[in-house]
């Protein structure tokens, strides 16, 4: 969610859709776009009103952004249901660019989180990268409460190749929640398996187990 080229000192702009959301930022010198707001949410085991919403603060709308420039985008998840729940979030970046001399069609360009786009100011004390595409919140979220911010700013790498110029980048947040019954998150998220020692998911398992609601 990388070729080094010698660049002039003139600014290079990238048209970006920053979304959970699909928050739209038009790019280029004279390219403009409206900002939209759309949540995408998936809830596993919808029992006892397991509900959430994405709570975010976005520094926009923007006409364009430069590479290596941080943009405020604070993302956290609010428990709008009636019971405690565990939360995990997948960050899905996608870059699309019109094909030259075939403008109606687009090509998808590769993009990697951490190398091409950086999620900054992450609360690593509360969130664990599970290595499976998801970031896991390590605490049970009470009804009416929010997680800490998963990240607070987003930055495009200054090493991003020139072929990304005038491209559109979408970042969709896929949010999944589960009740805190013992082993429910293992059943819903890991097909009932217990993570192996040494894997990132084992760290997640160790953090969530003390937060589960065990049967009497």
C-alpha positions as CSV (number, residue, x, y, z in Angstrom):
1,X,0.0,0.0,0.0
2,X,11.1,3.0,-7.2
3,X,13.5,4.4,-9.4
4,X,15.8,7.1,-8.4
5,X,16.0,9.9,-10.9
6,X,17.8,13.1,-10.9
7,X,15.2,15.8,-10.3
8,X,15.2,19.6,-10.8
9,X,14.4,21.8,-7.9
10,X,11.0,22.6,-9.2
11,X,8.1,21.2,-7.1
12,X,6.6,17.9,-8.2
13,X,2.9,17.5,-7.5
14,X,0.9,14.3,-7.0
15,X,-2.9,14.2,-7.4
16,X,-4.0,12.3,-4.4
17,X,-7.2,10.8,-3.1
18,X,-6.7,10.3,0.7
19,X,-9.6,8.3,1.8
20,X,-11.1,6.1,4.5
21,X,-13.0,7.5,3.3
22,X,-11.9,8.4,-0.1
23,X,-11.0,12.0,0.8
24,X,-10.2,13.5,-2.6
25,X,-7.3,15.8,-3.2
26,X,-6.9,17.1,-6.8
27,X,-3.3,17.4,-7.9
28,X,-1.2,19.2,-10.5
29,X,-0.8,22.9,-11.1
30,X,-4.4,23.5,-12.3
31,X,-6.2,20.3,-11.3
32,X,-8.9,20.6,-8.8
33,X,-11.4,18.1,-7.3
34,X,-14.1,18.0,-4.6
35,X,-13.6,16.3,-1.3
36,X,-15.9,13.4,-0.5
37,X,-16.3,11.4,2.7
38,X,-17.2,7.7,2.7
39,X,-16.7,5.1,5.4
40,X,-16.1,1.5,4.6
41,X,-16.7,-0.8,7.5
42,X,-16.9,-4.6,8.0
43,X,-18.1,-6.1,11.3
44,X,-17.6,-9.8,12.1
45,X,-20.0,-11.6,14.4
46,X,-22.5,-8.8,14.7
47,X,-23.8,-9.7,18.1
48,X,-25.2,-7.3,20.7
49,X,-24.8,-4.2,18.5
50,X,-21.1,-4.5,17.6
51,X,-20.9,-1.2,15.7
52,X,-18.1,1.3,15.0
53,X,-17.5,4.4,12.9
54,X,-14.3,5.9,11.6
55,X,-13.4,9.2,13.3
56,X,-10.9,11.2,11.3
57,X,-9.5,14.7,11.0
58,X,-8.3,15.7,7.5
59,X,-6.3,18.8,6.7
60,X,-8.1,19.6,3.5
61,X,-9.5,20.1,0.9
62,X,-6.2,20.7,-0.9
63,X,-5.5,21.6,-4.5
64,X,-2.2,19.7,-4.6
65,X,0.5,18.4,-2.3
66,X,4.2,18.0,-2.7
67,X,6.2,14.8,-2.1
68,X,7.9,14.6,1.3
69,X,5.2,16.9,2.7
70,X,3.2,15.7,5.7
71,X,-0.6,16.1,5.5
72,X,-2.7,16.0,8.6
73,X,-5.0,13.0,8.6
74,X,-5.8,11.6,12.1
75,X,-7.6,8.3,12.1
76,X,-9.2,6.5,15.0
77,X,-12.1,4.2,15.5
78,X,-15.1,4.9,17.8
79,X,-17.2,2.2,19.4
80,X,-20.8,3.2,18.7
81,X,-22.3,-0.1,19.8
82,X,-23.5,-1.3,23.2
83,X,-20.7,-3.8,24.1
84,X,-16.9,-3.9,24.3
85,X,-15.2,-4.9,21.1
86,X,-11.8,-5.5,19.6
87,X,-10.8,-3.6,16.5
88,X,-8.4,-4.2,13.6
89,X,-7.8,-1.9,10.6
90,X,-6.4,-2.6,7.1
91,X,-4.9,0.3,5.2
92,X,-5.4,-0.1,1.5
93,X,-3.4,2.3,-0.7
94,X,-4.0,2.2,-4.5
95,X,-2.6,4.4,-7.2
96,X,-4.3,4.8,-10.6
97,X,-3.1,6.8,-13.6
98,X,-4.6,7.5,-17.0
99,X,-3.0,5.6,-19.8
100,X,-1.3,7.9,-22.3
101,X,-3.3,8.1,-25.5
102,X,-6.0,5.9,-23.9
103,X,-7.3,8.4,-21.3
104,X,-10.6,6.6,-20.5
105,X,-8.6,3.7,-19.1
106,X,-6.3,3.6,-16.1
107,X,-3.3,1.6,-15.0
108,X,-2.7,0.6,-11.4
109,X,0.8,1.4,-10.1
110,X,2.5,-0.4,-7.2
111,X,2.7,1.4,-3.9
112,X,4.1,0.2,-0.6
113,X,3.4,1.5,2.9
114,X,6.5,2.6,4.6
115,X,8.5,3.0,1.4
116,X,6.3,5.0,-1.0
117,X,3.8,6.4,1.5
118,X,4.5,6.8,5.2
119,X,1.9,6.7,7.9
120,X,3.3,9.1,10.5
121,X,2.9,9.5,14.3
122,X,1.5,6.0,14.8
123,X,0.6,5.1,18.3
124,X,2.7,2.0,18.4
125,X,2.1,1.5,22.2
126,X,-1.6,0.8,21.4
127,X,-1.5,-0.6,17.8
128,X,0.4,-3.7,16.5
129,X,1.2,-4.4,12.9
130,X,0.0,-8.0,12.6
131,X,2.0,-8.7,9.5
132,X,-1.2,-9.9,7.8
133,X,-2.2,-6.5,6.4
134,X,-4.0,-5.4,9.5
135,X,-3.2,-3.1,12.4
136,X,-4.6,-4.4,15.7
137,X,-5.7,-2.3,18.6
138,X,-4.4,-3.9,21.7
139,X,-7.2,-3.0,24.1
140,X,-10.9,-3.7,24.3
141,X,-12.8,-0.5,23.3
142,X,-15.7,0.3,25.6
143,X,-19.1,1.6,24.2
144,X,-18.9,5.3,23.5
145,X,-15.1,5.3,23.6
146,X,-12.5,5.6,20.8
147,X,-9.2,4.0,20.1
148,X,-6.1,6.1,20.1
149,X,-5.1,7.5,16.7
150,X,-3.7,4.8,14.4
151,X,-1.8,7.6,12.6
152,X,-2.0,11.4,12.5
153,X,-0.3,12.4,9.3
154,X,0.5,11.0,5.8
155,X,3.5,11.7,3.7
156,X,4.5,10.7,0.2
157,X,8.1,9.6,-0.2
158,X,10.5,12.0,-1.8
159,X,11.9,8.9,-3.7
160,X,8.6,8.4,-5.5
161,X,9.3,8.1,-9.2
162,X,8.1,10.7,-11.7
163,X,5.7,8.3,-13.2
164,X,3.4,8.9,-10.2
165,X,3.0,12.6,-11.3
166,X,-0.7,13.4,-11.9
167,X,-1.7,10.0,-10.5
168,X,-4.5,9.4,-8.0
169,X,-3.8,7.7,-4.7
170,X,-6.6,6.2,-2.7
171,X,-6.3,5.0,0.9
172,X,-9.2,3.0,2.0
173,X,-9.5,1.9,5.7
174,X,-11.2,-1.5,6.1
175,X,-12.3,-1.7,9.7
176,X,-13.3,-5.0,11.3
177,X,-14.6,-5.4,14.9
178,X,-15.5,-8.4,17.1
179,X,-17.0,-8.9,20.5
180,X,-14.7,-9.7,23.4
181,X,-15.8,-13.2,24.1
182,X,-12.9,-15.6,24.7
183,X,-11.4,-16.8,21.5
184,X,-14.0,-15.0,19.3
185,X,-11.3,-12.9,17.6
186,X,-9.3,-16.1,16.9
187,X,-12.3,-17.7,15.3
188,X,-13.3,-14.6,13.3
189,X,-9.9,-13.4,12.2
190,X,-7.6,-16.4,12.2
191,X,-9.8,-19.3,11.4
192,X,-9.6,-20.5,15.0
193,X,-5.9,-21.0,15.0
194,X,-3.4,-19.9,17.7
195,X,-0.5,-17.8,16.4
196,X,3.0,-19.3,16.6
197,X,5.5,-17.9,19.0
198,X,7.7,-15.3,17.3
199,X,5.1,-14.1,14.9
200,X,3.6,-10.6,15.1
201,X,0.1,-12.1,15.6
202,X,1.4,-13.8,18.7
203,X,2.1,-10.4,20.1
204,X,-1.5,-9.4,19.2
205,X,-2.8,-12.6,20.8
206,X,-0.9,-11.9,24.0
207,X,-2.3,-8.4,24.2
208,X,-5.9,-9.4,23.6
209,X,-6.2,-12.5,25.8
210,X,-6.2,-10.5,29.1
211,X,-8.9,-8.3,27.6
212,X,-11.4,-11.1,26.8
213,X,-14.5,-11.8,28.7
214,X,-14.2,-15.4,29.9
215,X,-17.2,-17.5,30.6
216,X,-18.0,-18.3,34.2
